[in-house]
Amino acid sequence: MRISYQYKIKPNKEQAEKIDQTLLLLRYQYNYLLAQRFDWYEMN
């Protein structure tokens, strides 16, 4: 039997802002790379 654990994090305001900023940058990077992949696909 496998056991898994779930943790709830309760970041303070500064940590929440840092998390939001990191997720924003990751989303921008993902979308940029996805657009590059579509452009490459259309050219080939």
N, C-alpha and C positions, 0 to 999 in steps of 0.2 A: 504494500500500500504506500502510495506517495503522499507526502504531507507538504503542503505549501503554506507560506506565511504571507499575509497581507499587512502592509504598514500604511498608516495614514500619516502624511507629513503635515505639519502645521508651521509653514514658514512665516517669519516675521515680514514686515513690509519690505525691507531691503532685500531679503532673500526672494520674495515673490517677484519683485521688479527684475532681479537678475535672471530668474527662471523665465519670465516673460520675454526679456530681451534675447536670451539664448534661443528660445523657441522661435522667435521672430527671425533671427538670423538663419537658423536651420531651415525654416520654411522658404526664405528667399533663395538660399542655396539650392534646395531641392527643385524649386520651380525653374531656376536658371538652368540647371543641368537637364531637367526634363525638356525644356525648350531647345537646348542644344541637341538632344537626342532626336527630337522631331525634325529639326532642321537637317541633321545628317541623314535621316531616313528619307526626307523629300529629295535630297540631292542624289541619293544612290538608288 
